[in-house]
């Protein structure tokens, strides 16, 4: 189970540039694997703190994406950044806030993150954030 946050500050989203493989140097939402004894929301907040040094108020579950070919499920929560005092953690080279046009779309680390962000921005324009559930397959079916 991979958990993370779509962290909002005004019209911007918090992204981290990865300092680890896979996809070293590419950008992603802060997130990672859950630890024993934590809820999904707690794990998402912890990963955001570890990767971006950002404290957040976790709002609601936004997307659940199954990746059956690699045995992963991504749970991404909408979250509100509590203050602008953040800095990259050990697993990140940089952390920054991006408007939709500023997002380095061609340098996003994972298809799941790109897919989720595109849905998020479409939903934000509509003013509603339904729970998005889907699948991404890496191998042709």
C-alpha positions as CSV (number, residue, x, y, z in Angstrom):
1,X,0.0,0.0,0.0
2,X,1.4,3.4,-1.1
3,X,0.0,6.4,0.6
4,X,0.6,10.1,-0.1
5,X,-0.8,13.6,-0.3
6,X,-1.9,16.0,-2.9
7,X,-0.9,19.0,-0.8
8,X,-2.6,22.2,-1.6
9,X,-1.5,25.8,-0.9
10,X,-3.7,28.4,-2.6
11,X,-3.6,27.3,-6.2
12,X,-0.4,25.3,-5.9
13,X,0.5,21.7,-5.3
14,X,3.5,20.4,-3.4
15,X,5.9,18.2,-5.3
16,X,9.2,16.5,-4.5
17,X,12.1,15.7,-6.8
18,X,13.3,12.2,-6.0
19,X,16.8,11.6,-4.5
20,X,16.4,7.8,-4.8
21,X,15.6,5.1,-7.4
22,X,13.4,4.4,-9.1
23,X,13.2,7.6,-11.1
24,X,16.0,9.5,-9.4
25,X,15.7,13.2,-10.3
26,X,12.1,13.0,-11.4
27,X,9.2,14.8,-9.6
28,X,6.4,13.2,-7.6
29,X,3.8,13.8,-4.9
30,X,5.2,13.0,-1.5
31,X,4.2,9.5,-0.6
32,X,5.5,6.0,0.1
33,X,4.8,2.7,1.7
34,X,2.6,2.5,4.9
35,X,4.2,1.4,8.1
36,X,2.7,-1.1,10.6
37,X,0.4,0.4,13.1
38,X,-0.6,3.5,11.2
39,X,-3.8,4.5,9.4
40,X,-3.7,5.4,5.7
41,X,-4.1,9.1,6.5
42,X,-1.4,9.0,9.2
43,X,0.9,7.3,6.7
44,X,0.2,9.9,4.0
45,X,0.9,12.7,6.5
46,X,4.1,11.0,7.7
47,X,5.4,10.5,4.2
48,X,4.7,14.2,3.4
49,X,6.6,15.2,6.4
50,X,9.5,12.9,5.7
51,X,9.9,13.7,2.0
52,X,9.0,17.4,2.0
53,X,9.3,18.5,5.6
54,X,5.8,19.7,5.3
55,X,3.1,19.5,8.0
56,X,-0.3,19.0,6.6
57,X,-4.0,18.7,7.5
58,X,-5.2,15.6,5.7
59,X,-8.6,16.3,4.3
60,X,-10.1,13.4,2.4
61,X,-9.2,10.4,0.3
62,X,-9.1,11.6,-3.3
63,X,-8.0,8.6,-5.4
64,X,-7.4,4.8,-5.1
65,X,-5.4,3.3,-8.0
66,X,-4.6,-0.4,-8.3
67,X,-1.5,-1.4,-10.1
68,X,-2.0,-5.2,-10.2
69,X,1.1,-5.9,-12.3
70,X,3.4,-4.6,-9.6
71,X,1.2,-5.5,-6.6
72,X,0.6,-2.0,-5.4
73,X,-2.4,0.2,-4.5
74,X,-2.0,4.0,-4.3
75,X,-4.2,5.9,-1.9
76,X,-3.8,9.7,-2.4
77,X,-5.4,12.1,0.0
78,X,-6.1,15.8,-0.5
79,X,-4.3,17.8,2.2
80,X,-3.8,21.4,3.2
81,X,-0.3,22.7,3.8
82,X,-0.2,24.2,7.3
83,X,2.7,26.7,6.7
84,X,5.4,27.5,4.1
85,X,8.2,26.2,6.3
86,X,9.1,23.0,4.4
87,X,12.3,21.6,3.0
88,X,13.3,18.4,1.2
89,X,13.9,15.3,3.3
90,X,16.6,12.6,2.8
91,X,14.7,11.0,-0.1
92,X,14.2,14.3,-2.0
93,X,16.5,16.6,-3.8
94,X,14.0,19.5,-3.8
95,X,10.5,20.3,-2.7
96,X,8.4,23.0,-4.2
97,X,5.0,24.4,-4.9
98,X,3.7,24.4,-8.5
99,X,0.7,25.8,-10.3
100,X,-0.8,23.6,-12.9
101,X,1.1,25.1,-15.8
102,X,4.4,25.0,-13.8
103,X,4.2,21.3,-13.1
104,X,7.1,19.5,-14.8
105,X,4.7,17.1,-16.6
106,X,7.4,15.5,-18.7
107,X,9.5,14.9,-15.6
108,X,6.9,13.2,-13.4
109,X,8.2,10.0,-12.0
110,X,5.2,7.7,-12.2
111,X,2.1,7.3,-14.5
112,X,-0.1,7.0,-11.4
113,X,1.0,10.5,-10.2
114,X,0.5,12.1,-13.7
115,X,-3.0,10.5,-14.1
116,X,-4.0,11.6,-10.6
117,X,-2.8,15.1,-11.0
118,X,-4.6,15.5,-14.3
119,X,-7.9,14.3,-12.7
120,X,-7.3,16.6,-9.7
121,X,-6.9,19.7,-11.8
122,X,-10.0,18.8,-13.9
123,X,-12.0,18.3,-10.7
124,X,-10.7,21.5,-9.2
125,X,-11.9,23.4,-12.2
126,X,-15.3,21.9,-11.7
127,X,-15.2,22.6,-8.0
128,X,-15.9,19.0,-6.9
129,X,-13.6,16.3,-5.7
130,X,-15.2,12.9,-6.0
131,X,-13.4,9.7,-4.9
132,X,-11.5,8.5,-8.0
133,X,-11.0,4.7,-8.3
134,X,-9.2,3.1,-11.1
135,X,-6.5,0.7,-12.4
136,X,-3.3,1.1,-14.3
137,X,-1.8,-1.9,-16.1
138,X,1.9,-1.9,-17.1
139,X,1.6,-5.1,-19.2
140,X,-0.8,-5.3,-22.2
141,X,-3.9,-7.3,-21.3
